[in-house]
Amino acid sequence: MDINLRTMRLTDDQSLTIQLLSFDRPDTLTERFYFLEMSTLQATTLVNPESRIIRAEICAYTKENVFISQNDIEGFKTIADFNHFFLDHSDYYIQNCEIEIETGLEISSHDDGEVSIRLQKEGRDRHLIRTIFQRFNLKDELLSTLTDHPGHYIAIDGNSAVVTSYASFDDYVKASWNLP
């Protein structure tokens, strides 16, 4: 694929603006960060391209309902392979994605707009979170807000100022859709 089309795909993804974040500790050795309105490629293109993929479960399809093949998925040996495929095949919509990298880093996404990143507590992959914060102009103090309120969903405005904190995702959905 032409480099301009690749750039166009990432430019389209950049129209997404992170609106909701969360942090929790699934266990004593693991941290998980959640970003709403972040695409899969916005996250994976920030990972070292040479990072080896040890597990990938992906559901992606085109408008014509052509699903990604298992052979294509098995061909993703590195994050670069994954990124190149989806940049070269921008007609694929990533519905669900789970990728585990050899360092233990796990990136999962749903509907190509909800990304979760699971990593070892204070491990070497933590730099990815800082890179995301820098790339998306999220204020440093927002990271402290997240880690001080595990399990909460923090809504932010375009300047990364906290608008509201929700005790659960269900509370966020109810408020967003004005549900009782």
VMD Tcl script that draws the C-alpha trace (Angstrom):
set ca {
  {0.00 0.00 0.00}
  {1.08 3.51 -0.74}
  {2.64 5.33 2.23}
  {0.09 8.15 1.73}
  {-2.80 5.73 2.30}
  {-1.10 4.49 5.47}
  {-0.73 8.05 6.66}
  {-4.37 8.71 5.77}
  {-5.48 5.73 7.90}
  {-3.59 7.00 10.93}
  {-4.87 10.53 10.29}
  {-8.43 9.16 10.30}
  {-7.67 7.40 13.58}
  {-6.34 10.66 15.02}
  {-9.82 12.13 14.73}
  {-10.63 9.95 17.74}
  {-10.15 11.81 21.00}
  {-9.79 9.96 24.27}
  {-12.84 10.78 26.38}
  {-12.83 8.21 29.15}
  {-10.03 6.47 31.01}
  {-9.80 3.86 33.69}
  {-7.14 2.03 35.66}
  {-7.27 -1.07 37.80}
  {-5.11 -3.83 39.19}
  {-6.49 -7.23 38.13}
  {-3.96 -8.82 40.50}
  {-1.00 -7.73 42.62}
  {1.45 -7.98 39.72}
  {-0.65 -6.45 36.93}
  {-1.96 -3.03 35.94}
  {-4.60 -2.35 33.31}
  {-5.40 0.93 31.58}
  {-8.54 1.58 29.54}
  {-8.97 4.28 26.88}
  {-12.32 5.07 25.24}
  {-12.17 6.61 21.76}
  {-8.75 5.21 20.97}
  {-8.26 2.94 17.97}
  {-6.33 -0.30 17.97}
  {-3.68 1.14 15.62}
  {-3.32 4.26 17.74}
  {-2.08 1.94 20.48}
  {-0.15 -0.68 18.51}
  {1.82 1.84 16.45}
  {3.31 3.11 19.73}
  {4.70 -0.32 20.61}
  {8.21 -1.32 19.57}
  {7.65 -2.74 16.06}
  {10.07 -5.61 16.72}
  {8.03 -6.82 19.71}
  {7.18 -10.48 19.15}
  {3.53 -11.50 19.29}
  {2.95 -14.73 21.22}
  {-0.86 -14.77 20.96}
  {-3.35 -13.01 18.72}
  {-7.13 -13.38 18.59}
  {-8.64 -11.02 16.06}
  {-12.07 -10.53 14.53}
  {-11.85 -8.08 11.64}
  {-13.90 -7.77 8.48}
  {-14.58 -5.58 5.46}
  {-17.84 -3.90 4.42}
  {-18.38 -6.92 2.18}
  {-18.20 -9.18 5.27}
  {-14.87 -10.69 4.26}
  {-13.31 -11.79 7.54}
  {-9.60 -11.80 8.23}
  {-8.24 -15.31 7.74}
  {-6.60 -17.40 10.41}
  {-3.56 -17.65 8.11}
  {-3.25 -13.85 8.10}
  {-3.51 -13.78 11.90}
  {-0.92 -16.53 12.27}
  {1.39 -14.46 10.03}
  {1.55 -11.71 12.64}
  {4.89 -12.57 14.25}
  {5.69 -9.00 15.34}
  {3.75 -5.83 16.07}
  {5.18 -4.48 12.79}
  {3.48 -7.36 10.93}
  {0.15 -6.53 12.59}
  {0.47 -2.79 11.95}
  {1.55 -3.21 8.32}
  {-1.34 -5.56 7.59}
  {-4.01 -3.21 8.93}
  {-2.37 -0.12 7.46}
  {-2.14 -1.89 4.10}
  {-5.69 -3.24 4.39}
  {-7.53 -0.21 5.72}
  {-10.82 -1.68 4.50}
  {-10.77 -4.06 7.50}
  {-12.70 -3.01 10.57}
  {-11.24 -4.45 13.78}
  {-14.21 -5.56 15.87}
  {-12.30 -7.40 18.60}
  {-8.60 -7.82 19.10}
  {-6.40 -9.40 21.74}
  {-2.65 -9.38 21.30}
  {-0.12 -10.63 23.81}
  {3.51 -9.68 23.36}
  {6.51 -11.63 24.65}
  {7.08 -9.11 27.48}
  {3.66 -9.91 28.90}
  {2.11 -6.73 27.51}
  {-1.47 -7.32 26.35}
  {-3.41 -4.97 24.12}
  {-7.08 -5.62 23.58}
  {-9.69 -3.59 21.79}
  {-13.40 -3.67 21.17}
  {-15.20 -2.00 18.26}
  {-11.90 -0.33 17.32}
  {-12.53 2.45 19.79}
  {-12.03 0.92 23.23}
  {-8.48 -0.10 24.06}
  {-7.24 -1.85 27.18}
  {-3.58 -2.26 27.93}
  {-2.52 -4.79 30.52}
  {1.07 -4.83 31.74}
  {3.26 -5.92 34.58}
  {3.09 -3.54 37.54}
  {5.85 -0.98 37.15}
  {7.40 -3.13 34.41}
  {9.37 -2.04 31.37}
  {6.21 -1.65 29.27}
  {4.95 1.18 31.50}
  {6.65 3.61 29.11}
  {3.82 2.85 26.65}
  {1.32 4.51 28.98}
  {3.52 7.60 29.27}
  {3.89 7.65 25.48}
  {0.10 7.52 25.09}
  {-0.27 10.39 27.54}
  {2.29 12.45 25.61}
  {0.92 11.59 22.16}
  {-2.67 12.44 23.10}
  {-1.78 15.52 25.16}
  {-3.11 14.06 28.38}
  {-1.94 15.92 31.45}
  {0.53 14.12 33.72}
  {-1.64 14.65 36.79}
  {-4.37 12.62 35.07}
  {-2.18 9.53 35.50}
  {-2.11 10.14 39.27}
  {-5.88 10.64 39.28}
  {-6.32 7.28 37.57}
  {-3.99 5.34 39.83}
  {-5.47 6.97 42.93}
  {-8.98 5.81 41.90}
  {-8.64 2.23 40.65}
  {-11.80 0.87 39.07}
  {-13.27 4.30 38.42}
  {-13.96 5.63 34.93}
  {-12.70 9.17 34.52}
  {-14.37 11.33 31.86}
  {-12.21 14.13 30.48}
  {-12.73 17.12 28.21}
  {-10.65 18.14 25.20}
  {-8.05 19.71 27.50}
  {-7.75 16.46 29.52}
  {-9.39 18.06 32.53}
  {-11.51 15.71 34.64}
  {-15.21 16.26 33.98}
  {-16.68 13.42 36.03}
  {-15.62 10.27 37.80}
  {-17.88 7.22 37.57}
  {-17.71 4.35 40.03}
  {-18.35 1.84 37.23}
  {-18.70 1.59 33.46}
  {-22.42 0.98 33.95}
  {-22.67 4.34 35.75}
  {-20.93 5.98 32.80}
  {-23.33 4.35 30.31}
  {-26.37 5.34 32.37}
  {-25.22 8.96 32.57}
  {-24.21 9.11 28.90}
  {-27.54 7.74 27.71}
  {-29.64 9.40 30.43}
  {-30.84 6.02 31.66}
  {-32.51 5.56 35.04}
}
mol new
graphics top color blue
foreach p $ca { graphics top sphere $p radius 0.5 }
foreach p [lrange $ca 0 end-1] q [lrange $ca 1 end] { graphics top cylinder $p $q radius 0.2 }
display resetview
